[in-house]
Amino acid sequence: MKGLGNVIAIELKLAVRDPMSAFFALAFPAVILWVKMRNGGTLPSGLPLIDAVVPMLSVFVIGLTSLVVLPATLAQYRERRVLKRLRATPASPAMIFGAQWAAHTLLAVLGTALLAAIGLAAYGMDGPVAPAGVVLAWLLGALSLGSVGLLISALVPSGRAATVVGLAVFFPMVFVSGAMSARETLPESMRAVGDLTPMAPVVQAVRAGWEGHPTSPLTLAVMAAISVVAGGVALKAFRW
């Protein structure tokens, strides 16, 4: 366990020190928050915009680290033969996946904490009504989207390909799932498409906990199922 903890700490340091990873996980969501809150306002339901935007963008951060940064990191390790060298150690594919997921989830935690701090300090945001529900939904979301990211990393041949595929998966999903614009402001047809994506249940569950609404057990089950299926396929498809 100590060895795994050291690997996670090293991978997190590498991610934070990488200018692109740090920018997209930490600075970019904060810029989006500023753009969205320039005029303030409320949603049609009367909810202050800030109390919808921060939980939405926390899912944006999860998606970016899980679907873009994580696959690119692992694919680059394969391309540079780092994984082949790890093959000679006791490290297993499950251990490598676990360390990468944990490190990139911690990176997403930093991005989410920064968003929350800005929301509280600059925009008078209220805290989540059901913090435990938010944490559960956030972690399940990180697990499900992280499993999809691991699947991408197991299938693509290079770091550049992983970045292209990750962005191609991430950006359409963000716009239709409600992670960029509140779901209630999207056209019905767009919401219907978004509901078919792995990101939609994460947005729904995180916002439900934040606003104090009951979280659907089906939504949580969907995220758990995505984690099991995508993670299992990723382990089967893993190549050193």
CYANA upper distance limits for C-alpha pairs under 8 A (distance plus 0.5 A):
  1 MET  CA      5 GLY  CA      6.63
  2 LYS  CA      6 ASN  CA      6.75
  3 GLY  CA      7 VAL  CA      6.82
  4 LEU  CA      8 ILE  CA      6.74
  4 LEU  CA     95 MET  CA      8.14
  4 LEU  CA     99 ALA  CA      7.19
  5 GLY  CA      9 ALA  CA      6.67
  5 GLY  CA     99 ALA  CA      8.45
  6 ASN  CA     10 ILE  CA      6.66
  7 VAL  CA     11 GLU  CA      6.62
  7 VAL  CA     99 ALA  CA      7.03
  8 ILE  CA     12 LEU  CA      6.61
  8 ILE  CA     99 ALA  CA      5.65
  8 ILE  CA    100 GLN  CA      7.42
  8 ILE  CA    102 ALA  CA      7.01
  8 ILE  CA    103 ALA  CA      5.67
  9 ALA  CA     13 LYS  CA      6.74
  9 ALA  CA    103 ALA  CA      7.47
 10 ILE  CA     14 LEU  CA      6.72
 11 GLU  CA     15 ALA  CA      6.68
 11 GLU  CA     99 ALA  CA      8.34
 11 GLU  CA    100 GLN  CA      7.55
 11 GLU  CA    103 ALA  CA      6.34
 12 LEU  CA     16 VAL  CA      6.66
 12 LEU  CA    103 ALA  CA      5.35
 12 LEU  CA    104 HIS  CA      7.27
 12 LEU  CA    106 LEU  CA      7.72
 12 LEU  CA    107 LEU  CA      7.20
 13 LYS  CA     17 ARG  CA      6.53
 14 LEU  CA     18 ASP  CA      6.61
 15 ALA  CA     21 SER  CA      6.39
 15 ALA  CA     22 ALA  CA      7.16
 15 ALA  CA    104 HIS  CA      8.18
 15 ALA  CA    107 LEU  CA      8.00
 16 VAL  CA     21 SER  CA      7.15
 16 VAL  CA     22 ALA  CA      5.57
 16 VAL  CA    107 LEU  CA      7.83
 17 ARG  CA     21 SER  CA      8.42
 17 ARG  CA     22 ALA  CA      7.29
 18 ASP  CA     22 ALA  CA      6.50
 19 PRO  CA     23 PHE  CA      6.46
 20 MET  CA     24 PHE  CA      6.64
 21 SER  CA     25 ALA  CA      6.47
 21 SER  CA     65 THR  CA      8.39
 21 SER  CA     69 VAL  CA      6.90
 22 ALA  CA     26 LEU  CA      6.08
 22 ALA  CA     27 ALA  CA      7.64
 23 PHE  CA     27 ALA  CA      5.32
 23 PHE  CA     28 PHE  CA      6.35
 24 PHE  CA     28 PHE  CA      5.39
 24 PHE  CA     29 PRO  CA      7.59
 24 PHE  CA     64 LEU  CA      7.91
 25 ALA  CA     29 PRO  CA      7.38
 25 ALA  CA     61 VAL  CA      6.39
 25 ALA  CA     64 LEU  CA      7.34
 25 ALA  CA     65 THR  CA      6.90
 25 ALA  CA    107 LEU  CA      7.53
 25 ALA  CA    108 ALA  CA      7.03
 25 ALA  CA    111 GLY  CA      6.15
 26 LEU  CA     30 ALA  CA      7.34
 26 LEU  CA    110 LEU  CA      7.63
 26 LEU  CA    111 GLY  CA      5.11
 26 LEU  CA    114 LEU  CA      7.70
 27 ALA  CA     31 VAL  CA      6.81
 27 ALA  CA    111 GLY  CA      8.42
 28 PHE  CA     32 ILE  CA      6.87
 29 PRO  CA     33 LEU  CA      6.67
 29 PRO  CA     57 LEU  CA      7.11
 29 PRO  CA     60 PHE  CA      8.05
 29 PRO  CA     61 VAL  CA      7.39
 29 PRO  CA    111 GLY  CA      8.11
 29 PRO  CA    115 LEU  CA      7.92
 30 ALA  CA     34 TRP  CA      6.81
 30 ALA  CA    114 LEU  CA      8.07
 30 ALA  CA    115 LEU  CA      6.58
 30 ALA  CA    118 ILE  CA      8.40
 31 VAL  CA     35 VAL  CA      6.78
 32 ILE  CA     36 LYS  CA      6.65
 33 LEU  CA     37 MET  CA      6.60
 33 LEU  CA     53 VAL  CA      7.63
 33 LEU  CA     54 VAL  CA      7.92
 33 LEU  CA     57 LEU  CA      8.16
 33 LEU  CA    115 LEU  CA      8.17
 34 TRP  CA     38 ARG  CA      6.61
 36 LYS  CA     40 GLY  CA      8.02
 36 LYS  CA     53 VAL  CA      8.37
 37 MET  CA     41 GLY  CA      8.43
 37 MET  CA     49 LEU  CA      8.13
 37 MET  CA     50 ILE  CA      7.59
 40 GLY  CA     49 LEU  CA      7.00
 40 GLY  CA     50 ILE  CA      7.98
 41 GLY  CA     48 PRO  CA      6.84
 41 GLY  CA     49 LEU  CA      6.21
 42 THR  CA     46 GLY  CA      6.06
 42 THR  CA     47 LEU  CA      5.94
 42 THR  CA     48 PRO  CA      4.78
 42 THR  CA     49 LEU  CA      5.14
 43 LEU  CA     47 LEU  CA      5.86
 43 LEU  CA     48 PRO  CA      6.86
 43 LEU  CA     49 LEU  CA      6.35
 44 PRO  CA    184 GLU  CA      8.49
 47 LEU  CA     51 ASP  CA      7.43
 47 LEU  CA     52 ALA  CA      7.89
 48 PRO  CA     52 ALA  CA      7.58
 49 LEU  CA     53 VAL  CA      6.57
 50 ILE  CA     54 VAL  CA      6.61
 50 ILE  CA    119 GLY  CA      7.31
 50 ILE  CA    123 TYR  CA      7.53
 50 ILE  CA    125 MET  CA      6.54
 51 ASP  CA     55 PRO  CA      7.57
 51 ASP  CA    125 MET  CA      6.53
 51 ASP  CA    126 ASP  CA      7.16
 51 ASP  CA    210 TRP  CA      8.36
 51 ASP  CA    211 GLU  CA      8.36
 52 ALA  CA     56 MET  CA      6.68
 52 ALA  CA    182 ALA  CA      7.46
 52 ALA  CA    207 ARG  CA      7.49
 53 VAL  CA     57 LEU  CA      6.47
 53 VAL  CA    180 MET  CA      8.40
 53 VAL  CA    181 SER  CA      8.28
 53 VAL  CA    182 ALA  CA      7.91
 54 VAL  CA     58 SER  CA      6.60
 54 VAL  CA    115 LEU  CA      6.80
 54 VAL  CA    116 ALA  CA      7.04
 54 VAL  CA    119 GLY  CA      7.46
 55 PRO  CA     59 VAL  CA      7.22
 55 PRO  CA    203 VAL  CA      8.15
 55 PRO  CA    206 VAL  CA      6.87
 55 PRO  CA    207 ARG  CA      6.44
 55 PRO  CA    210 TRP  CA      7.66
 56 MET  CA     60 PHE  CA      7.04
 56 MET  CA    178 GLY  CA      7.40
 56 MET  CA    179 ALA  CA      5.09
 56 MET  CA    180 MET  CA      7.03
 56 MET  CA    181 SER  CA      8.28
 56 MET  CA    182 ALA  CA      7.95
 56 MET  CA    203 VAL  CA      6.66
 56 MET  CA    206 VAL  CA      8.30
 56 MET  CA    207 ARG  CA      7.62
 57 LEU  CA     61 VAL  CA      6.70
 57 LEU  CA    112 THR  CA      8.32
 57 LEU  CA    115 LEU  CA      8.36
 57 LEU  CA    179 ALA  CA      6.41
 57 LEU  CA    180 MET  CA      7.13
 58 SER  CA     62 ILE  CA      6.91
 58 SER  CA    108 ALA  CA      8.45
 58 SER  CA    111 GLY  CA      8.00
 58 SER  CA    112 THR  CA      5.62
 58 SER  CA    115 LEU  CA      7.92
 59 VAL  CA     63 GLY  CA      6.58
 59 VAL  CA    138 TRP  CA      8.10
 59 VAL  CA    141 GLY  CA      8.26
 59 VAL  CA    179 ALA  CA      6.56
 59 VAL  CA    199 MET  CA      8.23
 59 VAL  CA    202 VAL  CA      7.40
 59 VAL  CA    203 VAL  CA      6.76
 59 VAL  CA    206 VAL  CA      8.48
 60 PHE  CA     64 LEU  CA      6.63
 60 PHE  CA    174 VAL  CA      7.29
 60 PHE  CA    179 ALA  CA      6.09
 60 PHE  CA    180 MET  CA      7.59
 61 VAL  CA     65 THR  CA      6.68
 61 VAL  CA    108 ALA  CA      6.23
 61 VAL  CA    111 GLY  CA      6.96
 61 VAL  CA    112 THR  CA      7.36
 62 ILE  CA     66 SER  CA      6.38
 62 ILE  CA    105 THR  CA      7.75
 62 ILE  CA    108 ALA  CA      6.00
 62 ILE  CA    141 GLY  CA      8.08
 62 ILE  CA    142 ALA  CA      6.41
 62 ILE  CA    145 LEU  CA      7.91
 63 GLY  CA     67 LEU  CA      6.03
 63 GLY  CA     68 VAL  CA      8.10
 63 GLY  CA    142 ALA  CA      8.33
 63 GLY  CA    145 LEU  CA      6.89
 63 GLY  CA    146 GLY  CA      8.45
 63 GLY  CA    170 PHE  CA      7.15
 63 GLY  CA    199 MET  CA      8.08
 64 LEU  CA     68 VAL  CA      5.88
 64 LEU  CA     69 VAL  CA      7.09
 64 LEU  CA    170 PHE  CA      7.38
 65 THR  CA     69 VAL  CA      5.32
 65 THR  CA     70 LEU  CA      6.46
 65 THR  CA    104 HIS  CA      6.55
 65 THR  CA    105 THR  CA      7.90
 65 THR  CA    107 LEU  CA      7.87
 65 THR  CA    108 ALA  CA      6.85
 66 SER  CA     70 LEU  CA      5.82
 66 SER  CA     71 PRO  CA      7.84
 66 SER  CA    101 TRP  CA      8.25
 66 SER  CA    104 HIS  CA      7.34
 66 SER  CA    105 THR  CA      8.10
 66 SER  CA    142 ALA  CA      7.81
 66 SER  CA    145 LEU  CA      6.41
 66 SER  CA    146 GLY  CA      5.17
 66 SER  CA    147 SER  CA      8.48
 66 SER  CA    148 VAL  CA      8.16
 66 SER  CA    149 GLY  CA      5.74
 66 SER  CA    150 LEU  CA      8.43
 67 LEU  CA     71 PRO  CA      6.87
 67 LEU  CA    145 LEU  CA      7.38
 67 LEU  CA    146 GLY  CA      7.36
 67 LEU  CA    148 VAL  CA      7.43
 67 LEU  CA    149 GLY  CA      4.96
 67 LEU  CA    152 ILE  CA      8.27
 67 LEU  CA    166 GLY  CA      5.63
 67 LEU  CA    167 LEU  CA      7.92
 67 LEU  CA    169 VAL  CA      7.91
 67 LEU  CA    170 PHE  CA      6.80
 68 VAL  CA     72 ALA  CA      6.74
 68 VAL  CA    149 GLY  CA      7.76
 68 VAL  CA    162 ALA  CA      7.80
 68 VAL  CA    163 THR  CA      6.21
 68 VAL  CA    166 GLY  CA      5.04
 68 VAL  CA    167 LEU  CA      6.52
 68 VAL  CA    170 PHE  CA      7.80
 69 VAL  CA     73 THR  CA      6.70
 69 VAL  CA    104 HIS  CA      8.36
 69 VAL  CA    163 THR  CA      7.96
 70 LEU  CA     74 LEU  CA      6.90
 70 LEU  CA    100 GLN  CA      7.52
 70 LEU  CA    101 TRP  CA      7.98
 70 LEU  CA    104 HIS  CA      7.00
 70 LEU  CA    146 GLY  CA      8.43
 70 LEU  CA    149 GLY  CA      6.92
 70 LEU  CA    150 LEU  CA      7.77
 70 LEU  CA    153 SER  CA      8.10
 71 PRO  CA     75 ALA  CA      6.46
 71 PRO  CA    149 GLY  CA      6.05
 71 PRO  CA    150 LEU  CA      6.63
 71 PRO  CA    152 ILE  CA      6.55
 71 PRO  CA    153 SER  CA      4.77
 71 PRO  CA    159 GLY  CA      8.11
 71 PRO  CA    162 ALA  CA      6.16
 71 PRO  CA    163 THR  CA      7.67
 71 PRO  CA    166 GLY  CA      7.66
 72 ALA  CA     76 GLN  CA      6.50
 72 ALA  CA    153 SER  CA      7.42
 72 ALA  CA    158 SER  CA      8.29
 72 ALA  CA    159 GLY  CA      5.24
 72 ALA  CA    160 ARG  CA      7.57
 72 ALA  CA    161 ALA  CA      8.45
 72 ALA  CA    162 ALA  CA      5.48
 72 ALA  CA    163 THR  CA      5.91
 73 THR  CA     77 TYR  CA      6.83
 73 THR  CA    159 GLY  CA      7.37
 74 LEU  CA     78 ARG  CA      6.89
 74 LEU  CA    100 GLN  CA      8.39
 74 LEU  CA    153 SER  CA      6.46
 74 LEU  CA    159 GLY  CA      8.12
 75 ALA  CA     79 GLU  CA      6.61
 75 ALA  CA    153 SER  CA      6.05
 75 ALA  CA    154 ALA  CA      8.09
 75 ALA  CA    156 VAL  CA      7.42
 75 ALA  CA    157 PRO  CA      7.16
 75 ALA  CA    158 SER  CA      5.67
 75 ALA  CA    159 GLY  CA      5.19
 75 ALA  CA    162 ALA  CA      6.98
 76 GLN  CA     80 ARG  CA      6.48
 76 GLN  CA    158 SER  CA      6.54
 76 GLN  CA    159 GLY  CA      4.96
 77 TYR  CA     81 ARG  CA      6.55
 77 TYR  CA     82 VAL  CA      5.38
 77 TYR  CA     83 LEU  CA      6.30
 78 ARG  CA     82 VAL  CA      6.42
 78 ARG  CA     83 LEU  CA      5.76
 78 ARG  CA     84 LYS  CA      7.73
 78 ARG  CA    157 PRO  CA      8.46
 78 ARG  CA    158 SER  CA      7.87
 78 ARG  CA    240 TRP  CA      6.92
 79 GLU  CA    157 PRO  CA      7.85
 79 GLU  CA    158 SER  CA      6.18
 79 GLU  CA    159 GLY  CA      7.54
 81 ARG  CA     85 ARG  CA      7.06
 82 VAL  CA     86 LEU  CA      6.84
 83 LEU  CA     87 ARG  CA      6.66
 83 LEU  CA    240 TRP  CA      5.80
 84 LYS  CA     88 ALA  CA      7.70
 84 LYS  CA    240 TRP  CA      5.94
 85 ARG  CA     89 THR  CA      7.98
 86 LEU  CA     90 PRO  CA      8.38
 86 LEU  CA     91 ALA  CA      6.91
 87 ARG  CA     91 ALA  CA      7.17
 87 ARG  CA     92 SER  CA      8.07
 87 ARG  CA    240 TRP  CA      7.45
 91 ALA  CA     95 MET  CA      6.54
 91 ALA  CA     96 ILE  CA      7.23
 92 SER  CA     96 ILE  CA      6.78
 93 PRO  CA     97 PHE  CA      6.53
 93 PRO  CA    235 LEU  CA      7.21
 93 PRO  CA    238 PHE  CA      7.60
 94 ALA  CA     98 GLY  CA      6.44
 94 ALA  CA    235 LEU  CA      7.46
 95 MET  CA     99 ALA  CA      6.58
 96 ILE  CA    100 GLN  CA      6.67
 97 PHE  CA    101 TRP  CA      6.47
 97 PHE  CA    150 LEU  CA      7.51
 98 GLY  CA    102 ALA  CA      6.53
 99 ALA  CA    103 ALA  CA      6.59
100 GLN  CA    104 HIS  CA      6.64
101 TRP  CA    105 THR  CA      6.41
101 TRP  CA    143 LEU  CA      8.42
101 TRP  CA    146 GLY  CA      6.77
102 ALA  CA    106 LEU  CA      6.65
103 ALA  CA    107 LEU  CA      6.87
104 HIS  CA    108 ALA  CA      6.76
105 THR  CA    109 VAL  CA      6.68
105 THR  CA    142 ALA  CA      7.04
106 LEU  CA    110 LEU  CA      6.87
107 LEU  CA    111 GLY  CA      6.96
108 ALA  CA    112 THR  CA      6.56
109 VAL  CA    113 ALA  CA      6.50
110 LEU  CA    114 LEU  CA      6.68
111 GLY  CA    115 LEU  CA      6.89
112 THR  CA    116 ALA  CA      6.73
113 ALA  CA    117 ALA  CA      6.58
114 LEU  CA    118 ILE  CA      6.72
115 LEU  CA    119 GLY  CA      6.59
116 ALA  CA    120 LEU  CA      6.60
117 ALA  CA    121 ALA  CA      6.49
118 ILE  CA    122 ALA  CA      5.97
118 ILE  CA    123 TYR  CA      7.75
119 GLY  CA    123 TYR  CA      5.60
119 GLY  CA    124 GLY  CA      6.89
119 GLY  CA    125 MET  CA      5.76
120 LEU  CA    124 GLY  CA      5.47
120 LEU  CA    125 MET  CA      5.23
120 LEU  CA    126 ASP  CA      7.53
120 LEU  CA    127 GLY  CA      8.33
121 ALA  CA    125 MET  CA      8.31
127 GLY  CA    210 TRP  CA      8.00
128 PRO  CA    134 VAL  CA      7.84
128 PRO  CA    209 GLY  CA      7.38
128 PRO  CA    210 TRP  CA      4.63
128 PRO  CA    211 GLU  CA      6.86
128 PRO  CA    212 GLY  CA      7.88
129 VAL  CA    209 GLY  CA      7.18
129 VAL  CA    210 TRP  CA      5.86
129 VAL  CA    211 GLU  CA      6.16
129 VAL  CA    212 GLY  CA      5.35
130 ALA  CA    134 VAL  CA      6.91
130 ALA  CA    209 GLY  CA      5.60
130 ALA  CA    210 TRP  CA      6.40
130 ALA  CA    211 GLU  CA      7.89
130 ALA  CA    212 GLY  CA      5.96
131 PRO  CA    135 VAL  CA      6.68
131 PRO  CA    209 GLY  CA      7.27
131 PRO  CA    210 TRP  CA      7.40
132 ALA  CA    136 LEU  CA      6.67
132 ALA  CA    209 GLY  CA      8.23
133 GLY  CA    137 ALA  CA      6.58
133 GLY  CA    205 ALA  CA      8.49
133 GLY  CA    206 VAL  CA      7.95
133 GLY  CA    209 GLY  CA      5.33
133 GLY  CA    210 TRP  CA      8.17
133 GLY  CA    215 THR  CA      8.02
134 VAL  CA    138 TRP  CA      6.39
134 VAL  CA    205 ALA  CA      7.85
134 VAL  CA    206 VAL  CA      5.58
134 VAL  CA    207 ARG  CA      8.04
134 VAL  CA    208 ALA  CA      8.29
134 VAL  CA    209 GLY  CA      5.25
134 VAL  CA    210 TRP  CA      6.44
135 VAL  CA    139 LEU  CA      6.55
135 VAL  CA    206 VAL  CA      8.42
136 LEU  CA    140 LEU  CA      6.62
137 ALA  CA    141 GLY  CA      6.44
137 ALA  CA    202 VAL  CA      7.03
137 ALA  CA    205 ALA  CA      5.98
137 ALA  CA    206 VAL  CA      5.83
137 ALA  CA    209 GLY  CA      8.21
137 ALA  CA    220 LEU  CA      7.68
138 TRP  CA    142 ALA  CA      6.62
138 TRP  CA    202 VAL  CA      7.52
138 TRP  CA    205 ALA  CA      8.45
138 TRP  CA    206 VAL  CA      6.60
139 LEU  CA    143 LEU  CA      6.62
140 LEU  CA    144 SER  CA      6.60
140 LEU  CA    202 VAL  CA      8.21
140 LEU  CA    220 LEU  CA      7.87
140 LEU  CA    223 MET  CA      6.72
140 LEU  CA    224 ALA  CA      7.20
141 GLY  CA    145 LEU  CA      6.48
141 GLY  CA    146 GLY  CA      8.47
141 GLY  CA    199 MET  CA      8.14
141 GLY  CA    201 PRO  CA      8.43
141 GLY  CA    202 VAL  CA      5.56
141 GLY  CA    223 MET  CA      6.90
142 ALA  CA    146 GLY  CA      6.02
143 LEU  CA    147 SER  CA      6.53
143 LEU  CA    223 MET  CA      8.42
143 LEU  CA    224 ALA  CA      8.40
143 LEU  CA    227 SER  CA      6.42
144 SER  CA    148 VAL  CA      7.05
144 SER  CA    198 PRO  CA      7.99
144 SER  CA    223 MET  CA      5.99
144 SER  CA    224 ALA  CA      7.08
144 SER  CA    225 ALA  CA      8.46
144 SER  CA    226 ILE  CA      5.95
144 SER  CA    227 SER  CA      4.68
144 SER  CA    228 VAL  CA      8.48
144 SER  CA    230 ALA  CA      8.28
145 LEU  CA    149 GLY  CA      6.74
145 LEU  CA    198 PRO  CA      7.43
145 LEU  CA    199 MET  CA      7.69
145 LEU  CA    227 SER  CA      7.93
146 GLY  CA    150 LEU  CA      6.63
146 GLY  CA    227 SER  CA      8.31
147 SER  CA    151 LEU  CA      6.70
147 SER  CA    226 ILE  CA      8.05
147 SER  CA    227 SER  CA      5.92
147 SER  CA    228 VAL  CA      8.39
147 SER  CA    230 ALA  CA      5.85
147 SER  CA    231 GLY  CA      5.24
147 SER  CA    234 ALA  CA      7.99
148 VAL  CA    152 ILE  CA      6.86
148 VAL  CA    226 ILE  CA      8.38
148 VAL  CA    227 SER  CA      8.08
148 VAL  CA    230 ALA  CA      6.04
148 VAL  CA    231 GLY  CA      7.56
149 GLY  CA    153 SER  CA      6.76
149 GLY  CA    166 GLY  CA      8.07
150 LEU  CA    154 ALA  CA      6.64
150 LEU  CA    230 ALA  CA      8.43
150 LEU  CA    231 GLY  CA      7.47
150 LEU  CA    234 ALA  CA      6.52
151 LEU  CA    155 LEU  CA      6.92
151 LEU  CA    230 ALA  CA      6.68
151 LEU  CA    231 GLY  CA      7.19
151 LEU  CA    233 VAL  CA      7.29
151 LEU  CA    234 ALA  CA      4.75
151 LEU  CA    235 LEU  CA      8.35
151 LEU  CA    237 ALA  CA      8.20
152 ILE  CA    156 VAL  CA      6.65
152 ILE  CA    162 ALA  CA      7.38
152 ILE  CA    165 VAL  CA      8.14
152 ILE  CA    166 GLY  CA      7.87
152 ILE  CA    234 ALA  CA      8.24
153 SER  CA    162 ALA  CA      6.93
154 ALA  CA    234 ALA  CA      6.24
154 ALA  CA    235 LEU  CA      8.18
154 ALA  CA    237 ALA  CA      6.27
154 ALA  CA    238 PHE  CA      5.27
154 ALA  CA    239 ARG  CA      6.99
155 LEU  CA    234 ALA  CA      8.40
155 LEU  CA    237 ALA  CA      7.17
155 LEU  CA    238 PHE  CA      7.84
156 VAL  CA    161 ALA  CA      6.73
156 VAL  CA    162 ALA  CA      6.27
157 PRO  CA    161 ALA  CA      7.22
157 PRO  CA    162 ALA  CA      8.08
158 SER  CA    162 ALA  CA      6.67
159 GLY  CA    163 THR  CA      6.75
160 ARG  CA    164 VAL  CA      6.82
161 ALA  CA    165 VAL  CA      6.54
162 ALA  CA    166 GLY  CA      6.28
163 THR  CA    167 LEU  CA      6.54
164 VAL  CA    168 ALA  CA      6.59
165 VAL  CA    169 VAL  CA      6.70
166 GLY  CA    170 PHE  CA      6.39
167 LEU  CA    171 PHE  CA      6.38
168 ALA  CA    172 PRO  CA      7.48
169 VAL  CA    173 MET  CA      6.92
170 PHE  CA    174 VAL  CA      6.61
171 PHE  CA    175 PHE  CA      7.02
172 PRO  CA    176 VAL  CA      6.99
173 MET  CA    177 SER  CA      6.25
173 MET  CA    194 GLY  CA      7.33
173 MET  CA    197 THR  CA      7.02
173 MET  CA    199 MET  CA      7.25
174 VAL  CA    178 GLY  CA      7.09
174 VAL  CA    179 ALA  CA      5.72
174 VAL  CA    180 MET  CA      6.35
174 VAL  CA    199 MET  CA      7.93
175 PHE  CA    179 ALA  CA      7.15
175 PHE  CA    180 MET  CA      6.14
175 PHE  CA    181 SER  CA      7.44
176 VAL  CA    186 LEU  CA      8.38
176 VAL  CA    190 MET  CA      6.14
176 VAL  CA    191 ARG  CA      6.67
176 VAL  CA    193 VAL  CA      7.18
176 VAL  CA    194 GLY  CA      4.96
177 SER  CA    183 ARG  CA      7.59
177 SER  CA    191 ARG  CA      7.27
177 SER  CA    193 VAL  CA      8.47
177 SER  CA    194 GLY  CA      4.80
177 SER  CA    195 ASP  CA      7.02
177 SER  CA    197 THR  CA      7.42
177 SER  CA    199 MET  CA      6.52
177 SER  CA    200 ALA  CA      5.10
177 SER  CA    203 VAL  CA      7.69
178 GLY  CA    182 ALA  CA      5.60
178 GLY  CA    183 ARG  CA      5.07
178 GLY  CA    186 LEU  CA      8.32
178 GLY  CA    191 ARG  CA      8.41
178 GLY  CA    194 GLY  CA      8.07
178 GLY  CA    200 ALA  CA      7.30
178 GLY  CA    203 VAL  CA      7.01
179 ALA  CA    199 MET  CA      8.36
179 ALA  CA    200 ALA  CA      8.40
179 ALA  CA    203 VAL  CA      6.74
181 SER  CA    185 THR  CA      7.54
181 SER  CA    186 LEU  CA      7.75
182 ALA  CA    186 LEU  CA      7.41
183 ARG  CA    191 ARG  CA      7.26
186 LEU  CA    190 MET  CA      6.83
186 LEU  CA    191 ARG  CA      6.85
187 PRO  CA    191 ARG  CA      6.86
188 GLU  CA    192 ALA  CA      6.67
189 SER  CA    193 VAL  CA      6.95
190 MET  CA    194 GLY  CA      6.56
191 ARG  CA    195 ASP  CA      6.53
192 ALA  CA    196 LEU  CA      7.63
193 VAL  CA    197 THR  CA      7.91
194 GLY  CA    199 MET  CA      8.45
194 GLY  CA    200 ALA  CA      6.58
195 ASP  CA    200 ALA  CA      5.91
195 ASP  CA    201 PRO  CA      7.93
196 LEU  CA    200 ALA  CA      7.84
198 PRO  CA    202 VAL  CA      7.93
198 PRO  CA    223 MET  CA      7.85
198 PRO  CA    226 ILE  CA      7.90
199 MET  CA    203 VAL  CA      6.93
200 ALA  CA    204 GLN  CA      6.71
201 PRO  CA    205 ALA  CA      6.48
201 PRO  CA    219 THR  CA      6.02
201 PRO  CA    220 LEU  CA      8.00
201 PRO  CA    222 VAL  CA      7.84
201 PRO  CA    223 MET  CA      7.34
202 VAL  CA    206 VAL  CA      6.54
202 VAL  CA    219 THR  CA      8.42
202 VAL  CA    223 MET  CA      7.82
203 VAL  CA    207 ARG  CA      6.53
204 GLN  CA    208 ALA  CA      6.47
204 GLN  CA    219 THR  CA      8.35
205 ALA  CA    209 GLY  CA      6.81
205 ALA  CA    215 THR  CA      6.22
205 ALA  CA    216 SER  CA      7.93
205 ALA  CA    219 THR  CA      7.36
205 ALA  CA    220 LEU  CA      7.89
206 VAL  CA    210 TRP  CA      6.65
207 ARG  CA    211 GLU  CA      6.50
208 ALA  CA    212 GLY  CA      6.40
208 ALA  CA    213 HIS  CA      5.26
208 ALA  CA    214 PRO  CA      6.85
208 ALA  CA    215 THR  CA      6.30
209 GLY  CA    213 HIS  CA      6.45
209 GLY  CA    214 PRO  CA      7.48
209 GLY  CA    215 THR  CA      7.10
215 THR  CA    219 THR  CA      7.85
215 THR  CA    220 LEU  CA      8.25
216 SER  CA    220 LEU  CA      7.19
217 PRO  CA    221 ALA  CA      6.58
218 LEU  CA    222 VAL  CA      6.59
219 THR  CA    223 MET  CA      7.02
220 LEU  CA    224 ALA  CA      6.79
221 ALA  CA    225 ALA  CA      6.54
222 VAL  CA    226 ILE  CA      6.69
223 MET  CA    227 SER  CA      6.77
224 ALA  CA    228 VAL  CA      6.85
225 ALA  CA    229 VAL  CA      6.60
226 ILE  CA    230 ALA  CA      6.22
226 ILE  CA    231 GLY  CA      8.34
227 SER  CA    231 GLY  CA      6.08
228 VAL  CA    232 GLY  CA      6.35
229 VAL  CA    233 VAL  CA      6.69
230 ALA  CA    234 ALA  CA      6.53
231 GLY  CA    235 LEU  CA      6.79
232 GLY  CA    236 LYS  CA      6.87
233 VAL  CA    237 ALA  CA      6.58
234 ALA  CA    238 PHE  CA      6.40
